Amino acid sequence: MAFIYYEDKRDFMLKFFHRPILLSIGIIFLVAAILAFRFFKFVVIGHDYMYYLGNTFALTVALNAQHFSLTGLQIAPVILNNLGYGIRIFTPILSHLVPALIFLFLKLFGIGSISLALKLFQFFIIFGSGLGMYYAVIKITHHKTVALLSAVFYLSFPYFLSEFYVRSALGEALCFVGLPVVFLSCYQFLTGQYKKFFYHFIFGFAVIFFSHLITALYTAIIFIIVILSNFRSWYKQKIAWLACVKVFITCCLLFAPFLVSLLEHRFAVDYVVFHNTDLRSQMNVADSTLRPRHYLFFNNLDANDIVFTLNPVVLVLVLVAIVKFKAMKSKNNLVTKTFLIALIMSGICLILACFPFFWLHVPKLFNFIQYPWRLTVFVALLLSFAAATPFLFLRLNKVGYFLTGLVIILTVVISYKTTNLVKITDLDNIDYTSATNLFAVGTYYESLSTAGKNNFNNLLKREGLVRIVNASKSETKTSTKILVDDTPYLLFTIEQTDPSLKTVLELPRLYYLGYQIVFTKPNKEKVPLSYQQNQFGLIQIETQGSGQVEVKYVGTFWYRLSLIIFAFTILTLVIAMVLDLKRVDSGKKKIQNNS
C-alpha cells in the first residue's frame, strides 16, 4: 500500500503488522486462493481468453525484439501474419503488459508458460481487488470487520468471477483493482480531503484507464454525477475547484500518449472502431439489456453464460442495512451518507442494465458500452460496501467473530458455484503463433482500418514479403531481399537494373502513422521516403533505382512528445508524493515536540 502517503512510516508499519490487519489480509488471500483454484488446476477458456493469450504472446516477442523500442510497443508483432498490427492505438496495454512481464520473469527460472503467467495474473487481480476494497473501506469506516467483509463480498461477487471463468475479460477484471480506490477518492472529495482525493483518484483511475476504456468512461461519468449531486456542499470552496482542475490536467497529461494516438488515427484514416455498427449500434445496445430476474435467481447456466445473480447473502445484508438506516445515521453520519449514495447509484446502474429505453435516446458516445450489463461492475463495488455496513454495530466478541466467519463462509460457498460454469481445455501443446495470428485480432477486428478489415482473409494468407506492385513494368528488372524483419523494424534491399525506373512497393505493415522510411542509394546518399495506405490497408512506397530501404517505427512528433509528457508527469507525481510525505512527517514531529 505505497499510496498511504499521509501516514507516519513507523506508525504505518506498526499498523500493518498488527494482528487484525494481518489476519484480514490472510483471510482475503485464502478466499482469493479458493476462488482461483479451478483456473490453477485447469486451463479455463473463456470468451476472450485466446485474445489475451495472443496479445500477451505478441508482447513478449516485442519485448525480446533485437530492435526493441518503447515507441515500437505501439505495434504488435506475430498477430495477423506479422503485419505490424497497431492494436494499442485503441486497446490499453496494461492487461497485456503485466502477464507478459510475469512470463518473462518466469522464463528466468526456465518456466516458459504463457498460460501460467495468465493464471498468476488472474490471481493477482482477485487478491489485489480484495486488498483494494479492504484499504478503501477501512479508510472510510475505520472498521476492520466492515472492511474485511466488503473485500470478501467484492472478490466473491458472481459477476466478478464470471470475468475469469466465463468471459476471460482480463482488462475489465483488472478494473476491479482500481475501482475501490476511485470510490475512496470520491468519499474524500465529498468530505473535504482534497489532497488525499487527488492522489487516490489519479492512482485508481489510471489503473482503470490503462485496463479498459469503456469502464473508464463510465467511471468518469458516475464520478461526475456523484460530485455534482453534492455541488452545494463544495462549490464555494476554491480548494475544491483547484483539486478538480489538478485532477483534470493530470489525467490529460498522464493519458497523453493514448489520447494523442487515438486522435491522430481518428482524423487520418477510416477505422472500424469509429463506426457505430456491430456491437455499438443503438439497437444492439438496447437489445443487450437484461431482465431483473437475471440479478435475482440462479438460472440453469452453461459455460457460455455470464452470472449476473446477486449473492443472496449480500442482498439480505443490504436489506438489513436499510432497516438499520436510522441507527446507522446516529452512529456514523458520513458512512451513512456514503451508504445512501452507494445504494442509489447501484440502483440506477441496475435499472440502466435492465431497461432499453435509456439506450435508445442517448448520444452515440454512450453506445461504446456495447453491453449495458457491463454496469454490473459498479453494482458489485457499491453493494459490496453497502452489505457490510450493518457490521458497524457488531461487537467483537465470540458471537461477533462467529457471525463474521459464518457470513464469509456462506458468501464464498454460494459464489463458488460460479466457478463450476467453466470450459476446461488442455493448452499444453498449443501453437501460440497460430493462435495469436487469428484470435489476437479480436472478434470484430475493431483495431483495423476499414481497408484492412475488408481484406482480412487475404491478409491472413499474405506472405511477409515486400511486394512489387507495378510488376507488369518491372518484374524482370526489379527484385527485393529482406535482410531484417523484426516487426515493426524492417530492412531490405532493392535491385533495379534501370536506375531511371520507379518502383511501387507494398510493405508488410498495417500500422502506418509514425514510420520513418529511408532509402539509401549505392553512393550512401540517404533519401527520406513518403508513404501511404493502399487499398489493402498496408503501407505503400515508391523508390527509384537500387539501394537499401530501412523501415523504422519512431512515432509521430506529437506521439513522441506525449511520451515525454507522460514520463515527466509520472516523475512529478512521485516527487510530489515524497515531498507531501516529508511535510506530514515534519508536521507530526513538531506537534510531538510541542506536546
Legacy VTK file of the C-alpha trace (Angstrom):
# vtk DataFile Version 3.0
C-alpha trace
ASCII
DATASET POLYDATA
POINTS 595 float
0.000 0.000 0.000
2.607 2.503 -1.104
-0.019 5.150 -1.733
-0.660 5.674 2.007
1.494 8.769 1.772
-0.039 10.733 4.605
0.740 8.392 7.487
3.932 8.264 9.511
6.113 5.456 8.138
6.769 3.868 11.505
3.131 4.143 12.533
2.106 2.569 9.240
4.469 -0.378 9.670
3.207 -0.952 13.202
-0.386 -0.878 11.992
0.390 -3.096 9.025
1.893 -5.816 11.170
-0.794 -5.505 13.816
-2.584 -8.831 14.101
-6.128 -7.849 12.986
-4.845 -6.402 9.706
-2.572 -9.367 9.061
-5.462 -11.714 9.821
-7.714 -9.805 7.411
-5.108 -9.928 4.650
-4.663 -13.643 5.302
-8.420 -14.244 5.008
-8.570 -12.232 1.774
-5.657 -14.265 0.395
-7.340 -17.540 1.402
-10.664 -16.555 -0.195
-8.832 -15.464 -3.364
-6.983 -18.798 -3.463
-10.234 -20.774 -3.067
-11.972 -18.826 -5.819
-8.939 -19.130 -8.118
-8.440 -22.850 -7.502
-10.147 -24.156 -10.626
-8.276 -21.997 -13.126
-4.983 -23.043 -11.496
-5.967 -26.700 -11.762
-7.197 -26.394 -15.363
-6.897 -24.013 -18.282
-10.174 -22.109 -18.403
-11.023 -20.902 -21.904
-13.481 -18.035 -21.612
-14.865 -15.829 -24.374
-11.762 -13.598 -24.639
-9.066 -15.983 -23.411
-7.390 -16.523 -26.788
-7.416 -12.765 -27.385
-5.426 -12.105 -24.200
-3.240 -15.165 -24.738
-2.355 -13.984 -28.238
-1.667 -10.393 -27.292
0.425 -11.427 -24.299
2.482 -13.715 -26.523
2.891 -10.942 -29.122
4.038 -8.526 -26.434
6.658 -10.969 -25.143
8.012 -11.164 -28.691
8.076 -7.353 -28.896
9.879 -7.031 -25.546
12.517 -9.543 -26.702
12.966 -7.953 -30.129
16.503 -7.097 -31.223
15.346 -3.647 -32.347
13.245 -3.035 -29.225
11.977 0.483 -28.546
9.302 1.863 -26.240
7.567 3.567 -29.142
7.645 0.256 -31.006
5.375 -1.298 -28.372
2.560 0.508 -30.179
2.785 -2.182 -32.837
2.243 -5.853 -32.085
4.307 -8.477 -33.944
3.140 -12.030 -34.790
-0.543 -11.001 -34.870
-2.223 -11.191 -38.280
0.691 -12.746 -40.205
3.231 -10.481 -38.506
1.945 -7.476 -40.442
2.590 -4.938 -37.676
-0.855 -4.785 -36.098
-1.399 -1.497 -34.217
-3.819 -2.697 -31.553
-2.576 -0.350 -28.859
-3.982 2.715 -30.534
-7.385 1.659 -29.206
-6.760 -1.004 -26.550
-4.853 -0.128 -23.337
-1.689 -2.114 -22.779
-1.787 -2.882 -19.031
-3.755 -6.149 -19.168
-1.309 -7.468 -21.793
1.884 -5.989 -20.358
1.585 -7.359 -16.805
1.186 -11.046 -17.818
3.928 -10.572 -20.437
6.309 -9.327 -17.737
5.262 -12.216 -15.470
6.062 -14.621 -18.323
9.499 -13.080 -18.882
10.176 -13.311 -15.135
9.148 -16.981 -15.074
11.377 -17.607 -18.068
14.396 -16.669 -15.938
13.655 -19.823 -13.938
13.086 -21.979 -17.005
9.272 -21.831 -16.857
8.156 -20.717 -20.300
4.390 -20.939 -19.971
2.184 -18.029 -21.007
-0.901 -19.836 -19.693
0.755 -19.987 -16.236
1.592 -16.280 -16.478
-2.071 -15.556 -17.227
-3.172 -17.718 -14.280
-0.873 -15.825 -11.908
-2.101 -12.535 -13.351
-5.714 -13.545 -12.733
-4.920 -14.496 -9.140
-3.157 -11.163 -8.585
-6.271 -9.397 -9.890
-8.541 -11.268 -7.455
-6.228 -10.764 -4.477
-5.445 -7.161 -5.467
-9.145 -6.346 -5.816
-9.761 -7.658 -2.311
-6.868 -5.635 -0.893
-8.015 -2.515 -2.744
-11.526 -2.845 -1.350
-10.234 -3.527 2.162
-7.983 -0.465 2.023
-10.728 1.823 0.703
-13.419 0.758 3.173
-11.155 0.832 6.230
-10.280 4.441 5.348
-13.975 5.296 5.034
-15.385 3.435 8.048
-12.293 2.903 10.262
-13.807 -0.507 10.995
-11.738 -3.618 10.214
-14.669 -6.058 10.160
-16.676 -3.920 7.738
-13.584 -3.557 5.537
-12.905 -7.302 5.585
-16.480 -8.242 4.712
-16.623 -5.627 1.943
-13.475 -7.150 0.452
-14.860 -10.704 0.651
-18.213 -9.664 -0.877
-16.359 -7.802 -3.624
-13.979 -10.530 -4.757
-16.710 -13.180 -4.342
-19.215 -11.270 -6.471
-20.546 -13.735 -9.089
-20.156 -11.245 -11.942
-16.536 -10.633 -10.931
-15.841 -14.371 -11.021
-17.567 -14.582 -14.407
-14.933 -12.175 -15.725
-12.420 -15.016 -15.245
-14.389 -18.235 -15.551
-16.843 -17.335 -18.298
-15.577 -14.275 -20.150
-11.798 -14.280 -19.513
-12.136 -10.498 -19.815
-8.905 -9.680 -18.010
-8.898 -5.990 -18.921
-12.324 -5.467 -17.378
-11.396 -7.647 -14.402
-8.297 -5.534 -13.752
-10.570 -2.505 -13.329
-11.822 -4.103 -10.106
-8.424 -3.269 -8.566
-8.734 0.455 -9.281
-12.460 0.984 -8.661
-12.340 0.848 -4.816
-9.587 3.484 -4.804
-11.706 5.781 -7.006
-14.627 5.105 -4.632
-12.411 6.194 -1.720
-11.318 9.319 -3.602
-14.967 10.236 -4.174
-15.619 9.949 -0.424
-12.546 12.076 0.316
-13.658 14.794 -2.085
-17.108 14.983 -0.502
-15.545 15.159 2.979
-13.044 17.884 2.047
-9.871 15.740 1.996
-8.777 17.194 -1.326
-5.072 16.293 -1.283
-5.799 12.660 -0.482
-8.566 12.732 -3.091
-6.101 13.833 -5.766
-3.590 11.018 -5.275
-6.168 8.288 -4.817
-8.220 9.315 -7.842
-5.161 9.513 -10.100
-3.932 6.088 -8.964
-7.309 4.333 -9.170
-8.442 5.916 -12.418
-5.069 5.273 -14.093
-5.421 1.544 -13.354
-8.916 1.598 -14.872
-7.982 3.737 -17.885
-4.991 1.595 -18.836
-7.092 -1.563 -18.396
-10.440 -0.958 -20.102
-11.608 2.240 -21.818
-15.341 1.557 -21.580
-15.169 1.068 -17.813
-13.001 4.197 -17.552
-15.592 6.230 -19.461
-18.455 5.149 -17.218
-16.342 5.504 -14.067
-15.744 9.135 -15.009
-19.450 9.679 -15.742
-20.583 8.169 -12.421
-17.902 10.089 -10.516
-19.022 13.384 -12.079
-22.690 12.629 -11.308
-21.912 11.923 -7.633
-19.754 15.042 -7.297
-22.339 17.287 -8.968
-25.150 15.829 -6.867
-23.346 17.320 -3.860
-22.470 20.556 -5.665
-23.950 22.811 -2.974
-21.640 21.416 -0.307
-18.389 22.374 -2.064
-18.940 24.889 -4.880
-17.894 27.873 -2.701
-14.556 26.286 -1.780
-11.687 27.382 -4.012
-9.585 24.423 -2.909
-12.280 22.054 -4.228
-12.253 23.699 -7.649
-8.455 23.648 -7.628
-8.482 19.905 -6.862
-10.839 19.277 -9.806
-8.642 21.289 -12.174
-5.499 19.487 -10.950
-7.103 16.090 -11.490
-8.317 17.012 -14.976
-4.938 18.386 -16.108
-3.004 15.478 -14.571
-5.262 12.930 -16.287
-4.796 14.653 -19.654
-1.006 14.620 -19.222
-0.888 11.072 -17.866
-3.031 9.655 -20.667
-1.464 11.843 -23.372
0.213 9.015 -25.378
-3.035 7.114 -25.718
-5.168 10.196 -26.424
-2.737 11.633 -28.988
-2.519 8.330 -30.849
-6.293 7.986 -30.773
-6.852 11.483 -32.207
-4.180 11.054 -34.883
-5.799 7.897 -36.183
-9.300 9.292 -35.833
-8.548 12.026 -38.350
-6.018 10.187 -40.528
-7.958 7.201 -41.832
-11.241 5.336 -41.616
-11.054 2.844 -38.708
-13.614 0.204 -37.818
-13.616 1.230 -34.158
-15.127 4.615 -35.025
-18.163 3.127 -36.760
-21.429 2.947 -34.850
-22.113 -0.524 -36.190
-21.976 -4.086 -34.910
-21.797 -4.051 -31.106
-22.090 -0.259 -30.856
-25.251 0.149 -32.863
-28.044 1.719 -30.849
-30.389 -1.208 -31.380
-27.768 -3.775 -30.390
-27.017 -1.924 -27.145
-30.727 -1.689 -26.321
-31.291 -5.362 -27.194
-28.413 -6.388 -24.907
-30.168 -5.220 -21.750
-31.081 -7.840 -19.158
-34.231 -8.634 -17.219
-34.465 -8.107 -13.437
-34.694 -11.878 -12.940
-31.090 -12.220 -14.152
-29.956 -10.491 -10.974
-32.277 -12.292 -8.571
-32.139 -16.006 -9.368
-29.571 -18.587 -10.330
-30.643 -19.933 -13.706
-29.600 -23.214 -15.311
-26.470 -21.845 -16.922
-23.914 -23.390 -19.248
-20.285 -22.417 -19.738
-21.113 -19.560 -22.118
-23.475 -17.768 -19.749
-22.349 -14.885 -17.572
-23.585 -14.979 -13.980
-25.274 -11.709 -13.020
-27.041 -13.065 -9.943
-26.545 -11.028 -6.790
-25.275 -13.139 -3.910
-28.247 -13.785 -1.541
-26.036 -13.012 1.473
-25.275 -9.585 0.024
-28.951 -8.924 -0.743
-30.083 -9.876 2.772
-27.426 -7.695 4.404
-28.322 -4.721 2.198
-31.938 -5.081 3.359
-30.725 -5.233 6.980
-28.717 -2.046 6.390
-31.806 -0.282 5.022
-33.812 -1.330 8.097
-30.972 -0.131 10.354
-30.574 3.131 8.444
-31.636 5.458 11.278
-29.443 3.693 13.816
-26.536 3.822 11.376
-27.037 7.548 10.865
-26.798 8.258 14.587
-23.638 6.120 14.858
-21.712 7.447 11.837
-23.335 10.089 9.649
-20.571 10.177 6.998
-20.697 6.420 6.482
-24.488 6.632 6.281
-24.293 9.262 3.532
-21.806 7.093 1.658
-24.113 4.094 2.080
-27.038 6.107 0.694
-25.031 7.247 -2.343
-23.855 3.667 -2.942
-27.417 2.366 -2.716
-28.835 4.989 -5.096
-26.055 4.655 -7.697
-26.177 0.842 -7.651
-29.952 1.054 -8.138
-29.507 3.370 -11.125
-26.920 1.017 -12.659
-29.271 -1.945 -12.227
-32.127 -0.038 -13.877
-29.935 1.014 -16.828
-28.710 -2.564 -17.244
-32.282 -3.891 -17.407
-34.313 -1.341 -19.374
-33.607 -0.497 -23.048
-35.470 2.848 -23.172
-32.470 4.879 -21.961
-30.099 3.444 -24.578
-32.415 4.388 -27.445
-32.239 8.080 -26.524
-28.619 8.806 -25.619
-25.692 10.291 -27.610
-23.635 7.852 -29.681
-20.714 8.103 -27.253
-22.697 6.090 -24.703
-23.072 3.241 -27.205
-19.416 2.359 -26.675
-20.584 0.368 -23.653
-21.780 -2.287 -26.172
-23.496 -4.259 -23.385
-25.395 -2.330 -20.668
-24.803 -5.215 -18.259
-21.204 -4.002 -18.011
-22.567 -1.583 -15.408
-22.714 -4.593 -13.073
-19.082 -3.827 -12.222
-20.286 -0.731 -10.337
-23.107 -2.686 -8.713
-20.503 -5.137 -7.385
-18.435 -2.316 -5.900
-21.281 -0.365 -4.318
-23.354 -3.262 -2.965
-20.252 -4.930 -1.509
-19.740 -1.819 0.597
-23.429 -1.394 1.436
-23.842 -5.034 2.513
-21.042 -4.770 5.076
-22.319 -1.632 6.847
-24.651 -3.481 9.320
-21.495 -4.853 10.949
-20.752 -1.363 12.263
-22.989 -2.419 15.164
-21.270 -5.746 15.722
-19.330 -6.238 18.928
-16.050 -8.062 18.520
-16.779 -10.901 20.936
-17.179 -14.627 20.316
-20.640 -14.153 18.819
-19.331 -11.371 16.565
-16.445 -13.481 15.306
-18.806 -16.412 14.720
-21.251 -14.291 12.683
-18.421 -12.763 10.659
-16.960 -16.184 9.887
-20.376 -17.604 9.022
-21.106 -14.764 6.589
-17.713 -15.204 4.904
-18.185 -18.970 4.522
-21.739 -18.638 3.158
-20.674 -15.940 0.704
-17.746 -17.946 -0.655
-19.684 -21.231 -0.869
-22.572 -19.637 -2.783
-20.272 -17.720 -5.128
-18.085 -20.769 -5.737
-20.945 -22.161 -7.801
-19.881 -19.692 -10.481
-16.516 -21.402 -10.838
-18.233 -24.631 -11.885
-19.515 -22.954 -15.049
-16.266 -23.401 -16.913
-14.987 -24.906 -20.104
-11.865 -26.975 -19.471
-9.324 -27.208 -22.302
-5.790 -28.568 -22.400
-3.381 -25.944 -23.743
-0.110 -27.725 -23.029
0.644 -28.249 -26.721
-0.843 -25.053 -28.132
0.770 -23.445 -31.180
1.000 -19.873 -29.872
1.898 -18.402 -33.257
-1.161 -19.906 -34.970
-3.469 -18.947 -32.098
-2.090 -15.416 -31.996
-2.318 -14.935 -35.745
-6.113 -15.119 -35.782
-7.608 -14.791 -32.305
-5.497 -11.866 -31.057
-7.148 -9.575 -33.609
-10.461 -9.778 -31.754
-13.823 -10.976 -33.000
-14.828 -7.729 -34.709
-11.373 -6.575 -35.924
-12.074 -3.120 -34.485
-8.431 -2.029 -34.423
-8.123 -2.451 -38.192
-8.697 0.223 -40.771
-11.741 -0.374 -42.954
-9.422 -1.357 -45.819
-7.686 -3.884 -43.568
-10.939 -5.420 -42.375
-12.292 -5.701 -45.918
-9.147 -7.600 -46.902
-8.805 -9.558 -43.665
-8.913 -13.038 -45.205
-6.354 -12.066 -47.833
-4.058 -10.593 -45.183
-4.146 -13.871 -43.258
-2.787 -15.645 -46.347
-0.275 -12.974 -47.274
3.397 -13.926 -47.054
5.567 -11.456 -45.139
7.398 -10.234 -48.237
7.958 -6.835 -49.794
5.799 -6.894 -52.915
6.360 -5.063 -56.170
3.011 -3.506 -57.064
3.777 -2.271 -60.587
5.046 -5.735 -61.544
3.891 -5.508 -65.159
6.534 -2.860 -65.823
9.382 -4.070 -63.661
9.062 -7.751 -62.818
12.051 -8.738 -64.962
14.187 -5.803 -63.842
13.464 -5.471 -60.128
13.975 -7.764 -57.143
13.851 -7.350 -53.369
15.502 -9.188 -50.491
14.573 -8.823 -46.821
17.619 -8.579 -44.542
15.875 -7.987 -41.190
12.190 -8.418 -40.358
11.868 -7.542 -36.686
8.381 -6.050 -36.507
7.952 -3.108 -36.631
11.561 -2.744 -37.873
12.194 -3.790 -41.488
15.363 -3.702 -43.586
15.532 -4.849 -47.218
17.417 -4.276 -50.444
16.021 -3.493 -53.865
17.918 -4.322 -57.058
16.955 -2.235 -60.079
18.715 -2.756 -63.437
17.333 0.511 -64.795
18.250 3.413 -62.425
15.623 5.652 -64.003
12.766 3.237 -63.375
10.432 3.955 -60.465
9.074 1.039 -58.477
5.976 0.988 -56.260
6.382 -1.357 -53.295
3.852 -2.750 -50.827
5.343 -3.259 -47.356
4.029 -5.897 -44.922
2.964 -3.292 -42.345
-0.590 -2.381 -41.346
0.142 0.388 -38.873
1.168 3.379 -40.941
1.456 6.545 -38.813
4.846 7.283 -37.275
7.132 5.266 -39.553
10.487 6.644 -40.667
11.403 5.169 -44.062
14.846 5.930 -45.506
16.186 4.860 -48.917
19.995 4.550 -49.040
21.466 4.722 -52.545
24.645 2.860 -53.611
26.603 6.128 -53.116
25.415 6.181 -49.442
23.063 9.106 -50.061
20.023 8.820 -47.762
16.624 9.848 -49.112
13.529 10.004 -46.843
10.535 8.323 -48.470
6.906 9.276 -48.094
4.303 6.549 -47.767
0.574 5.995 -47.752
-2.018 3.340 -47.031
-3.016 1.302 -50.063
-6.317 -0.403 -50.876
-5.400 -3.421 -48.712
-4.597 -1.336 -45.632
-0.822 -1.841 -45.982
1.985 0.701 -46.408
2.941 1.652 -49.961
6.119 3.485 -51.041
7.840 4.474 -54.286
11.578 4.084 -54.973
13.880 4.783 -57.901
16.970 2.720 -58.684
18.802 0.212 -56.492
19.520 0.625 -52.805
18.600 -0.321 -49.274
15.346 0.587 -47.526
15.113 0.898 -43.736
11.617 0.985 -42.226
11.644 2.039 -38.593
8.760 2.987 -36.321
9.664 6.112 -34.322
6.196 7.539 -33.724
4.907 10.872 -34.941
6.295 14.088 -33.442
3.191 14.540 -31.311
3.290 10.954 -30.095
6.954 11.242 -29.075
6.157 14.495 -27.304
3.259 12.829 -25.483
5.618 10.088 -24.222
7.932 12.748 -22.786
4.938 14.430 -21.138
3.838 11.071 -19.718
7.286 10.358 -18.232
7.542 13.893 -16.823
4.075 13.590 -15.250
4.956 10.275 -13.561
8.201 11.761 -12.205
6.396 14.877 -10.960
3.745 12.794 -9.181
6.395 10.686 -7.429
8.337 13.774 -6.303
5.128 15.479 -5.119
4.123 12.415 -3.085
7.568 12.206 -1.444
7.508 15.919 -0.566
3.979 15.627 0.854
5.032 12.651 2.949
8.020 14.554 4.344
5.846 17.589 5.051
3.360 15.488 7.016
6.175 13.739 8.906
7.769 17.044 9.907
4.357 18.396 10.955
3.761 15.398 13.212
7.209 15.758 14.771
6.523 19.430 15.568
3.249 18.501 17.248
5.006 15.800 19.288
7.782 18.201 20.321
5.292 20.892 21.333
3.303 18.414 23.396
LINES 1 596
595 0 1 2 3 4 5 6 7 8 9 10 11 12 13 14 15 16 17 18 19 20 21 22 23 24 25 26 27 28 29 30 31 32 33 34 35 36 37 38 39 40 41 42 43 44 45 46 47 48 49 50 51 52 53 54 55 56 57 58 59 60 61 62 63 64 65 66 67 68 69 70 71 72 73 74 75 76 77 78 79 80 81 82 83 84 85 86 87 88 89 90 91 92 93 94 95 96 97 98 99 100 101 102 103 104 105 106 107 108 109 110 111 112 113 114 115 116 117 118 119 120 121 122 123 124 125 126 127 128 129 130 131 132 133 134 135 136 137 138 139 140 141 142 143 144 145 146 147 148 149 150 151 152 153 154 155 156 157 158 159 160 161 162 163 164 165 166 167 168 169 170 171 172 173 174 175 176 177 178 179 180 181 182 183 184 185 186 187 188 189 190 191 192 193 194 195 196 197 198 199 200 201 202 203 204 205 206 207 208 209 210 211 212 213 214 215 216 217 218 219 220 221 222 223 224 225 226 227 228 229 230 231 232 233 234 235 236 237 238 239 240 241 242 243 244 245 246 247 248 249 250 251 252 253 254 255 256 257 258 259 260 261 262 263 264 265 266 267 268 269 270 271 272 273 274 275 276 277 278 279 280 281 282 283 284 285 286 287 288 289 290 291 292 293 294 295 296 297 298 299 300 301 302 303 304 305 306 307 308 309 310 311 312 313 314 315 316 317 318 319 320 321 322 323 324 325 326 327 328 329 330 331 332 333 334 335 336 337 338 339 340 341 342 343 344 345 346 347 348 349 350 351 352 353 354 355 356 357 358 359 360 361 362 363 364 365 366 367 368 369 370 371 372 373 374 375 376 377 378 379 380 381 382 383 384 385 386 387 388 389 390 391 392 393 394 395 396 397 398 399 400 401 402 403 404 405 406 407 408 409 410 411 412 413 414 415 416 417 418 419 420 421 422 423 424 425 426 427 428 429 430 431 432 433 434 435 436 437 438 439 440 441 442 443 444 445 446 447 448 449 450 451 452 453 454 455 456 457 458 459 460 461 462 463 464 465 466 467 468 469 470 471 472 473 474 475 476 477 478 479 480 481 482 483 484 485 486 487 488 489 490 491 492 493 494 495 496 497 498 499 500 501 502 503 504 505 506 507 508 509 510 511 512 513 514 515 516 517 518 519 520 521 522 523 524 525 526 527 528 529 530 531 532 533 534 535 536 537 538 539 540 541 542 543 544 545 546 547 548 549 550 551 552 553 554 555 556 557 558 559 560 561 562 563 564 565 566 567 568 569 570 571 572 573 574 575 576 577 578 579 580 581 582 583 584 585 586 587 588 589 590 591 592 593 594
